[in-house]
């Protein structure tokens, strides 16, 4: 049995102030980290601007900006050009962009007298309201701020959830590991990928299902969160299927409420797809998975342990999430929703390994595992509690956690502050042309985190 922490040690960690300080501190770290790699996200802000200013999602007003360099992530449907990635990404940006535009527009006379900060705000306002030939790269900072907001919000939600399962200090340490020692930092917070808003939606799914009792209200919020996750990223279809089955088996009487929450998102999503693509799902949602491919079993291993994409290489402390799951399973303490979360993680691992581009393109470490991190964090919290509350009784566990956490935080910090880590994807050979490089222990991506002057063979 773990000793109870003294009131003086737990008050701040258990207070609502801790959650706010956590989110503000993480936001400061994320936004101070300068790496912002625009690829999939290139047209996310212009698409949102088009919705706000013209009431449609097409990008035709930016036609003079169309060239080979900006051809990524856009396609023509029905004679108009659109951002071809999930609409949840651009929609997630709308409230924050509308707020910023409204505040800067109202404060325009004052901003002119505020020196450099005011000039920067006015320059952003002019850029955001511009059409025609626009420097899309100038939106990288805007993307970073929005993405960081969503990842910080996800961390705040997870802290609320974990404080009801483990001690407040253990919950805080666990969330810090999630926020600074995983791709939540080095990927989801960098620019407006699909992962950032998706993380918040999945954190909310965890929050709703981990409650001690389900009501019509919590079921409707769960349905809403599940649907929001799906419109951000198609791999969340696994969450859709498993959570829906969970409600069907455990809370059948709440299914109407669950579907009522989901339909608020599903109807406009399907309507948008029917209007644009003539089908309920866009082409992006119909990419094939092939578990019979010759690379499948290799990809299963790669996504866990290969030197440049393995989850347990780049966030090795997550091994303890597996330990937490086994401990609860052997102690017959697993809750039904925990079993559902474990199934989601397992099926997600299979799905990303059956995807033809299993190495996740030009990315950092295990990008494809980013979407299920909130589920893993739930199990990680239990071993962390043993270390935080009784370190002397668990010295080996404490040592393992300390070493793996230090490596993880260092790597993801470097990947968020140095472009050297990202250059591994292109040099000496493009990883998309030679995915076998992911298994090269002589040149793993994590070595690029070491500054070139300290490397024996700088690249």
N, C-alpha and C positions, 0 to 999 in steps of 0.2 A: 504494500500500500504506500502511495506517495505521501510525503508530509505536506500538510497544508501550508501554503506560503503565508508569511505574516502580513497583516493588513497594510503596513507601511510599504511593503514591497509590491503589493498587488493593486493598490489604489489607483495609481496613474494608469497602469496597463489596462485596468478594468473600466476606466472612465470613458465617457463619450469623447472627452478631449483627446484621448490617445488615438482614436480613429481619425479625427480631424488632423492631428499633428502628423500621423502616418501618411495620410493622403497628400498633405502640403509638402512634407519632406520628400516624398517620392516624386512629386511633380517637379520640385526644384532640381532633383538629381536628373530626372529624365530630360527636362528641357535644357539643362546645362550641358548635356552630352551631345556633342555636335554632329555625330554621324546621322545622316538622313539620306537614305538610298531610295530614290523614287524609281519604281519600275511599275508594278501592278497598279500603284496608286496614282499614276501620272494625271489621269483625267478626273479624279474623284472630286476635287474642289471646283473645277469648271462645270462639271455636271450639276453639282449642288447649286452653283450660281445660276445656271440656266433654269433650274426649277424655281428659284426665288425670284428671278428677274423676268422670266418669260413664260413661266407656267408649264414648261415642258423639259424633258431630259435630253433632247438632242443637242449636239454640239456644233450645229451648222454655223452659228454665229462666230465660231472660232476657226472657220475654214482657212483663213490666211496662215494659221498656225500649223496646218496639216503639212507634214513633211516626213521624210523617212525616220528622222529621229523621234518624232512624236507618234509614229504609227502604232506603237505598242498600246495594247489594251483598248483600242477603239475599232469599230467595225461598222459597215453600212447595212442598214435594214430598211427596206421600203423607201430607198432613195435618200435616207437621212443617216447621219453619223451619230453613233451612240457609244458610250462607255460600256464595254461588254462584260464587266465584272458585276457581281451581285449588287442589286440596288440598295440593299441594307447599308452598304458602306457610305454611299453618297447621302442617303437619307439621315444616317446617324450624324452627319456633319451639319445638317440644316439648322437645328436649334442654336448651336453655338455660333455658326456663321451669321444667322439672322440677328442674334444678340449683339455680336461685335459690330455688324454693319449699322444696326440701329443706334448703338451708343456712339460710335464714331461720327455718324451723320448728324446726330443731335448736338454733339460736342464739337463740331467742326470749327466754329468761331473761337472756342477756347483752345483747341489743339494747336492752332496757328501760333499761340503764344507760349507753348510749352517746350520749346527748343527741340532737341533731337528726338525725344520720345514722341512728341506731338507730330513732328515731321514724319516719323516712321509710321505712325497710325494713319496719317493722311495718305501716305504713299501706298499703304496696304489697301485703303479704301478705294483709291483710284484704280489699283490693279484689279481688285475684286470686282469692280463695276465695269471693267473694260471688256471689250469684245474685239474681234479681228485678230491681229497678230499679237499674241500675249506670250510672255516668257513664263512657260509653265514651271520651270525650275524655281521660280520665285515663290511658289506656293509650298515649298518644302517645309518652311518654318510653320506655316499654318497647319499643315498636315501633322507635324510633330506635336504641336500644342493640343490638337484635338485627340490624336491617338493617345498621348500621355494622360489626358483627362480620363479617357475610358479605362485605361489600365489601372490608374490610381483608384477610380471608382470601384473596379473589380476587386482590388486589394482591400478597400474599405468594407465591401460586402462580405468578403471572406473572413475578415477579422470579426465581424459581427457573428457570423456562423460559428467560427471555431471557438469563440469565447464561451459558447454554450456547451461545448464538448470537452474542452481541456481548460487548464488554467489560463488566465488572461495573459501571463507572460509567455507561456508556451505558444499561445495563439499568435501573439505579436511576433515572436521569433520565426514561427512557421510562415507567416505572411511575408515577412522581410526576405526569407529565403526564396519564396515564390517571386517576389517583386524584383529582387536584385540578382538572383542566382540562376535564372532561367531565361528562355527566349521571350518571356513577358517583357523583359528589359531590352534585350538586344534585337528583338524583332518587332513585337507588337507595339512598343512605345515609340518606335523610330519615325515612321510615317503612317499614313492612313491605309494600312493593309486591312484585309478582312479580319485579321486576328484581334485587333484591339476592341472594337465594339462587340465582337463575338465572345471575347473573354468576359465582358460584363454580363452579357446575356446568360452565359453558362454559370457564372457565379450566382446569378439570381435564381437559376434552376436549382442549384445546390441549396441555396437559402430556403426556397419554398419547400423542397422535398425533405429537408433535414429538420423541419419543424416537428414538435412532439405530436401534433394533431393536424389533420387536414380538414379544411372547411371549403365551402363553395368559393369563398373569396381567395384563399390560398391556391385552390385548384385553378381558378381563372387566371391568377397571376402566373402560375406555373405554365399554363398553356400559352400565355402571351410571351413569356421568356423563351420557351422552346421555339416558338414560331419566329421570334426575333433573331435567335441564333441561326436558324436555318436560312433566313433571307440575307444573312451576312456571309455565310459560307456553306457550301453544299455538304461537306463532311459532317455537319451537324445533323444530317438526316438520320444518323445512327442514334443521336439523342432523341430525335422525334419518335422513332420507332420504339426504342426501349422505354422511354418515359410514358408514352401512350400505352404500351403494354402493361407497364407498372400500374397505371391508373385503372386500366381495364381489369386487372387481376385483384387489386387491393381496394380500390375506391370506385367501384362501378357506378355507384349512385352520384358521384361527383363528375362523371364524364361530361354531362351537358355543360357544367360550369367550365371545365377544362377546355372543351372545344369552343365555348363562347369567347374565352380569352384568345385562343389561337386564331379564330376566324377574323378577329380585328386586324390581323396582319396578313392572313392567308388570302382574303378576298382582294385587297388592293395589289398584293404581290402577283396573284394569278391574273388579275385584270391587266396589269402592266405587261405581263408576259404575252397574254393573248393579243393585246394591241400591237405589241412590237414584233413578236416572233410567230404569232399565230398558233401558239401552243401554251400549255400550262407552265412549262419549264423552258428556260433559255438553253441554248446549246452548251453553255458553261456547266449546267447542272446535269448534263447527260454524257459526260466523259466516261468511257468504259473502264471498268476494273477487271483485271484478269488474274485470278488466283492460280490459274493453271500455267501461267507464263514461266519460262525457264528461270527467270530472275526472282521469282516470288520468295522462295525460301532464303535466298541470299539477301533480299531486301528486308525480310523479317529480322534477320540478324543485324543487318546494317543499321536499321532504324533504332536499334538498341545499343550496339557496341562498336560500330565501325569508327575509326579514328577521326572522321570529319563530319559525321552525321548522327552518331549514336547518342541517344538520350542519356544513357548512363555514363557517357564519357564527358558530356558538357554540363550535366547537372547530376553528378554521381550521388549526391545526397538523396536523390529520389529513390535509390535502392531501399531506403528506409520506409518509403511509402508501401513497398511490397512487404516489408517486415511488419508494418502496422496492420496491413490487411490480414496477414497470416496470424498474427497475435489475436486479432479479434475473431477470426474464423475458428482458431483452435480453442479460444475461450467461449465459443458460442455466443458472442456478443454482436455479431453482424446484424445490423438493421436491414430490413428489406430494401430500403432505398440505397444502402451501401452496396448491396449485391448488384443492384441495377447499375450503379456507377462503375463498379468493377467490370461488368459486362460491356459497358460503353467503351471503356478504355481498351479492353481486349479486342473488340470489334473494330475500333478505330485503328489500332495497330495493324490489324489484318488489312483494312481498307487502304491505308496509306502505302502499305507494302505491295498491294495489288495494283497500285496506280503506276502507269508506265514511267512517269518521271518521279520515281520513288525518292530520289535524292533532293527533291524540292528546288531544283534549279539553282540560281544564284542566291544563296541564302547563308545564314549563319547557323551552324550546328543543326539540331533537330527541329527545324521550323515546323514541320508537319505535326509535331506533338504539342505544339503550343495550345491548340484548341481544347485539349483535355486536361490541362494543368490544374484547373480548379478541382477536378475529381481526385487527382493524385494528392493534392494538398490536404484533402480531408483525411486521408490515411496517414500522411506524413506527420500530422500533428501529434499522434499518440507516442511514437518514439521520441519526438522532440520534447514532449512533456517529461518523459523519464530523465532526459538529459538536463533539462532546465530546472526541474524541481528536486532531483536527487543525483547530482553529477558524480558524487563520490561512490555511490553504489553502482553506477553505470559508466565507469571510466573508459572502457574500451569503446562503448557506444558514443560517449562524449568525444573521444579522440577522433573516431571516424567522422562524426558529424562536423567537427571543427575543421579538419583537413579538407574534406570534400566541399564544405561550404566556402572555405577560403578560395579554393581553386575556382569554383563555379562563379563566385562573385567577381573575382579578378578577370576571368575570361569574358564574361558578359559585359563588364565595365569596359574592357579594352575594345570589344566589338562594337560598343556604343560610342566610343571616343576616338577610335583609330580606324582609318580606312584600310590599313594594312591587312586586317583580318578578312575584309571583304575581297581584297585583291586575290586571295587564294582561289576564288571561283574562276578567275580569268587567267592567272599566270601560275605556272608556265604553260598550262594547257587549259582551254575552256572546259569546265566540268560537264557542261551539257554535251560536249563531244566525246568526253572520256569519263563517264561516271565511275569507272573503276578506280579513279583517283581517290574516291572516298575511302578506299581500303589501304591507301598508301601510308604506312606508319613512318616512312622516312620524311614525308612532308604533310603531316596532318594540319588541319586548319588551326588547331589550338596553338601550334607553335608560332603562328603569325601574330599571336597576341603578345609575344615577347618582342620588345623593340628591336629593330634590325641591327643596331649596333651591338646588341648582346647575343645575337644569333651567330652560330659558327658558320652558317651558310646563308647569308641574307639573300632574299629574293625580291 
